[in-house]
Amino acid sequence: MMDNLSAISSKTRVLIVDDKAEMRHVFENMLYFEDDLLVVGAAENGQEAIEKTQELVPDVILMDVEMPVLDGIQATQQIRKNYPGIVIINVSSEMRHKSLAIMAGAADYLLKPFSTDEVIEAIHRALETHSQKVS
């Protein structure tokens, strides 16, 4: 039992935030077979992301930009001070959106569509960025 607990605690904890259930499932499926990653939860808007972040304390958040209630940029601004590396996900390739994401505190920015490898690399970069800020 102890070996299972230590294996789980050594994994990078990921929270998925997207207003579309199908996208949340896509991310979960992408990350399911990654030995070093564990999806700890999902949220469908920025406000729920803030609440789930406090509750679940993930290491990295995959955050969509365009969501109801509170968008990903606003949620990132509120979360970034105390919590994990955040990867912003968006369909827009406009530099303005990427700049807003980075200014809000995101560690990385991914454009849809993306490959599993791109998502995993972005998670690792965000974790590394967050680790550097903490130390």
Secondary structure, DSSP 8 states (H G I E B T S, - for coil): -HHHHHHHHTSEEEEEE-S-HHHHHHHHHHHHT-TTEEEEEEESSHHHHHHHHHHH--SEEEEESS-SSS-HHHHHHHHTTTS-EEEEEES---HHHHHHHHHHT-SEEEESS--HHHHHHHHHHHHHHHHHHH-
